[in-house]
Amino acid sequence: MSDTLKPFVSILLSSIILLSGIFYSATLSQFFLGNEQTLQFIPILLLSLTFVLCYSFKRYELSYFLLVCLIYYSIYQYYLPSPISFSEFQSSTLLLLCTAFIPFNFIFFRMVNSFFGSKLLLLSVILLLCEVSFTFITLHYQYATVLNVLRAEFLPPFIITVEPVTHLVSILLFISLLIQTIFVISKRENLESSILLLMCGIYYPLFNIQDSSLLCISFSLGGIIVCIGLIIDSFNMAFIDPLTKLPGRRYLEQELKQLGNRYAIAMLDIDHFKKINDNYGHDVGDQVLKMISKRIRKISGGGLATRFGGEEFALIFPDKHLSEVLPHLEQIRNNIENSSFTIRSKPRPRKVPKNNKRKRSNLKNIKVTVSMGVAERDRVNRESEAVQKAADEALYKAKKSGRNKVCY
């Protein structure tokens, strides 16, 4: 699957989970009849668990937003409906302030993390203290101006809002969703998609804040979706090579343990890679690695391409004999040999002016070739480590005999 499409597939699957939960919220709440306190406590448990996971993985900005969700969910569920002697003004103001602070906090932590990443924790604590202080002062002294600002109508009349989602809150919701959508498109990470769905999950019940079961289920599903996204993201960090996007060495080790009685392993090494780095720089070397990874990712014959380390790659062919994989390896070797790799003396501009012809003197083509060694499981090499070692020896043979060839 294309790396560009992965976050959008994640959005689609997470959306199905979220929409299904919201659609069947009334049915799900029937399971907790007579025990509503349990249903109300589930989002707190899930959001707290996800908060701990995010904080442990040093996802501080997401940890902060989950903490905000946890705080304001608790206010919605326990504080606002409580029999505390609130005046009508105080109840309305507290509800509107809480609803406005949720998207505002998200916008804040996204902007602060972009410009002041190292000071995020300190600024987050200061912001939360300011919000608490502002809310307390407003409720205590009953500042009508705050309520009037929160209820102000300045959007076109065809935009219908339902309190507590006023015009001001609607704009904050839109801005926060727009920012996160930009992050999803630009970063193309599964976790960013999960955050977008979390936002949708906690924003939706704000339009029907009186439905306690919808509030519980939406916040719960939001926590679950982020938790799943965090697990997927952690898996990618552990098993996927960040440069080439191929499965890494850890993934290879796990795959080798699951191979059956018939398989072949090929080791691939880029010829004269050190010279490329020395002559053109490590940036060009990284580009060569990406180019090679794109070629071997498309290997036929049921092969799985992984990055072994440095300029070396490993290809696994389950249920294949040596004679069956050799044509596919030759095809890959030939494709790489015939591919042109262009080096530019200056960074390529994002947009080339219409009347500006690119100077040919700035372009230089270099030839990139690879050597491969391949071995299969047989009576001599029965363990995967032995097969891999035999493939390494065949690779050394290919390099010693002139490079740009496949040996076994």
Secondary structure, 3 states (H helix, E strand, C coil): CCCCCHHHHHHHHHHHHHHHHHHCHHHHHHCCCCCHHHHHHHHHHHHHHHHHHHHHCCCHHHHHHHHHHHHHHHHHHHHCCCCCCCCHHHHHHHHHHHHHHHHHHHHHHHHHHHHCHHHHHHHHHHHHHHHHHHHHHHHHHCCHHHHHHHCCCCCCCCCCCECCECHHHHHHHHHHHHHHHHHHHHHCCHHHHHHHHHHHHHHHHHHHCCCHHHHHHHHHHHHHHHHHHHHHHHHHHHHECCCCCCECHHHHHHHHHCCCCCEEEEEEEECCHHHHHHHHCHHHHHHHHHHHHHHHHCCCCCCEEEEEECCEEEEEEECCCHHHHHHHHHHHHHHHHCCCEEEECCCCCCCCCCCCCCCHHHEEEECCCEEEEEEECCCCCCCHHHHHHHHHHHHHHHHHCCCCCEEC
